[in-house]
């Protein structure tokens, strides 16, 4: 029988507590008249511009990813429409072959089944094609328009001299 353990005593599975230092909150901008040198001000501005550029790049990546995902879905559905049309073409060729066979008076009228199946595949292709067209219509271009606008505003703001 196992001996009861004392909950106040450390065990082999107890690990020392992990202490993480909390992130340092950003400091408020210091006015130049509070003793900051020009070098410190230039460093501060360059650091903030660097952060701004990184955030703009992340925005552009997110925007392009979203647009390319929509284009990818549209391309996949358009490919499905192409497959349906290919299958419909094959079925129509079988139907025509059996129709010619029937017109010539050769036994059986199996072509009707092929023709109905081809019609169903054409309807499926039309539906998939319309969905693909709708998805392609949602995306004007795969360029990061919001990021470009933001960069133009940033350029205008930085270009203005006080």
N, C-alpha and C positions, 0 to 999 in steps of 0.2 A: 504494500500500500504506500502511495506517495505521501511524503511529508508535506503538510500545508506550508505555504510560503508566506512570509511576512510582507504585506504590501508596501511597507515603508522602506524595505531593503531593496537596493538596486539589484536587478537581475542581469544575466548575460545579454538579454535582448534589449535592455534599456540603452539608448544612445544618448550622448550628451545633447542638450538642446542646441539647435542651430540658431545662432543669432545673426541676422542679416542687418546690415546698416541700412537704414531707410534712405531712399534717394534724396539727394540734396535738391530742395526746391529752387527754381530759378530765382535769381536775385532781381530785384527791381532795377530798372536802368538808373544809373547814377548821372546826375547832371554834370556837365563839364566844369562848372564852377565849384564843385566839391572836391577838387584836387586830383582829378583823373588826368593823366597825360594824354597827349595826342596818340601815342602808340597804343595805349589801352583802349582808346575810343576806336581806333582803326581795327584793332583785334576784335573788339566787340561787334562792330559792324560786319566784318568779314565772317565771323562765326554765325551771326544771324542770317546773313545772305546764304551761307552754306546750308544751314538748316532749311531755309526757304526753298532753295534749289532741290534739295533731297525730297522735300514734301511734294514739290511740283512733279518730280520724276515719278514718285509713287502714285500721284493722281493720274498721270498720263498712262502708267502701266495698268492701273485699274480700269480706266476708261477703254483702253485698247482691248484688254482681256474681255470685257463685257461685250464689246461690239463684235469681236472675233468669235465669241461663243454663239452669238445669234446667227452670224454668217455660217458657222459650222453646222448648227441645227438645220438651217435652210438648205445647205448643200447636201446634208444627209437625206433629207426628205425629197429633194430633187433627184438624188440618185435612186431612191425608192421608186419615184415616179418613172424614171427611165427603165428600171427593172420590170415594172408592171407593163409598160408599153412594149418592151421586148417580148415578154410572155404573151401579151395580147397579139402581137404580130405572129408569133409562132402558132397560137391557137387559130388565128384567122387563116393562116396558110393551110393548116390542117382542115379547117372548115371548107375552104375553097376546093381543096383536093377531094374531100368527100362529096361536095356538091357536084363537082364535075363527074365524079363516079356515079352519083345518083341520077344526074341528067342523062348520062349515057345508058341508064337502065341497069347498072350493075347493082347487085343486091344490097339492101339496107339503106337507111337514111340516118346514119350516125352523125352527120355533119351538123345537125341542129344543136346537139349537145356541145360541140366544139364552138359553135357561133355564140351560144349563150354564155359560155365560160369566157370567151374573148370579150364579150360585151361587159361582163362584170369586171374584168381586169382593166378595161378602158375606163370605166367609171372610177375604180380605185386610183388609177393613174391621174385622172383629172382632179380628184379630191386632194391627192398628195401634191400635185403641181400647184394647186391654188394655195395650199398651206405654205409651200415653199416660197411662192411669190409674195405672200403676206409677210413672211419672216424677212425676206430680202428687202421688202419695202420699208421695214422699220428702221433699217440702218442706212443713213445717208452716205457716210463714208467711214472707213475704219481709222480716221485720224482722231487724236485726242483734242477735240475742240475746246472743252472746258479748260484743259491745261494750257492750251495756246492762249486763250483769252486771259487767263490768270497771269501768264508770263508777260503779256502785253501791258496789263495793268501794273505789274511790278516794274517793268521797264519805264513806264510813264512816271510812276511814283519816284523811282530812283533818279530819273532824269531831271526832275524838277529841283532846281537849286533854291535854297531858302534865301 
